[in-house]
Amino acid sequence: MTTLAPMSPAVFAEFRESSVVGYAQENVASGRWPADGAVERARDEFDSLLPQGLATPEHHLFEIRSSAAGTRVGFLWFAVQERHGLRGAYVYDVEIQAEYRRLGHARRAFQALEPIVAALG
């Protein structure tokens, strides 16, 4: 069984650092950013999206947990946004750790997310 658990402050610190580095690497690899200063730029963008960290309004961060593995297998971050008068959820990041990929965790995490998003309108 795959479940979502609210992200703790300690896990958020780990998530923030790995996300910043990964986002910088993706932007450099795609040619969008030069390597020089990429991590700092990624950190600035991340912090502008989550200026209050876990307490940033309308942003929801979860650990993806597997009861079968008995551990955290990934992360999921989404925000509730309103655009053109319509309220919706935007997934900023979903990540499954390499050793747990291709086992259905992401699919089950999105299934677990559906009632959470529905409850938020």
C-alpha positions in Angstrom: 0.0 0.0 0.0 1.2 3.5 -0.9 0.2 6.4 1.3 0.8 10.1 1.6 2.0 11.6 4.8 2.4 15.3 5.5 6.1 16.3 5.1 7.9 17.0 8.4 10.3 19.9 8.8 13.3 17.6 8.9 12.3 15.9 5.7 11.5 19.2 4.1 15.1 20.4 4.6 16.3 17.2 2.8 13.7 17.6 0.1 14.6 21.3 -0.5 18.3 20.6 -1.0 17.8 17.6 -3.3 15.1 19.5 -5.3 17.3 22.6 -5.7 20.2 20.5 -7.0 18.0 18.5 -9.3 16.3 21.5 -10.7 19.6 23.2 -11.3 21.0 20.1 -13.1 17.9 19.8 -15.3 18.1 23.4 -16.4 21.8 23.2 -17.2 21.3 19.9 -19.1 18.5 21.4 -21.2 20.6 24.4 -22.1 18.2 26.8 -20.3 20.8 28.0 -17.8 24.6 28.2 -17.7 26.2 26.0 -15.1 27.7 29.0 -13.3 25.3 30.1 -10.7 22.7 27.4 -11.5 22.3 26.1 -8.0 21.9 29.6 -6.6 19.3 30.5 -9.2 17.4 27.2 -8.5 17.5 28.0 -4.8 16.1 31.5 -5.4 13.2 30.1 -7.5 12.4 27.4 -5.0 12.4 29.9 -2.1 10.2 32.3 -4.1 7.6 29.5 -4.6 7.8 28.4 -0.9 8.7 31.6 1.0 7.2 30.2 4.2 8.5 26.7 3.6 6.0 24.1 4.7 3.6 26.8 6.0 3.3 28.5 2.5 -0.4 28.9 1.9 -2.0 26.7 -0.7 1.1 24.5 -1.1 1.0 20.9 0.1 4.0 18.7 0.5 3.9 15.0 1.2 6.1 12.0 1.8 5.1 9.1 -0.4 5.3 6.0 1.9 5.2 2.3 1.2 3.8 0.0 3.9 5.3 -2.9 2.0 8.8 -1.4 2.0 8.2 0.2 5.5 9.8 3.4 4.4 9.6 6.7 2.5 9.8 6.0 -1.2 9.4 9.5 -2.6 7.9 13.0 -2.4 4.9 14.9 -3.8 4.4 18.6 -3.9 1.3 20.4 -5.3 -0.3 23.8 -5.0 -3.9 24.9 -5.3 -4.1 27.7 -7.8 -6.8 29.8 -9.3 -6.4 30.7 -13.0 -9.1 32.3 -15.2 -11.6 31.9 -12.4 -11.0 28.1 -12.2 -9.5 26.5 -9.1 -7.2 23.6 -9.8 -4.2 21.7 -8.5 -0.7 22.0 -10.0 1.8 19.3 -9.3 5.2 20.9 -8.9 7.2 17.8 -8.2 6.7 14.1 -7.8 9.8 12.0 -7.2 10.2 8.3 -6.5 13.6 7.2 -5.3 15.4 5.1 -7.9 15.3 1.8 -6.0 11.4 2.0 -5.7 10.6 3.1 -9.3 8.5 1.0 -11.7 6.5 -0.6 -8.8 3.4 1.6 -9.1 4.1 4.0 -6.2 3.6 7.2 -8.3 0.3 5.9 -9.7 -0.9 4.9 -6.2 0.3 8.3 -4.8 -1.8 10.1 -7.4 -4.8 7.9 -6.5 -4.3 8.8 -2.8 -4.0 12.5 -3.8 -7.4 12.6 -5.6 -9.6 12.8 -2.4 -7.2 15.3 -0.9 -7.5 17.6 -3.9 -11.2 17.1 -4.1 -11.6 18.1 -0.5 -9.7 21.4 -1.2 -12.2 22.2 -4.0 
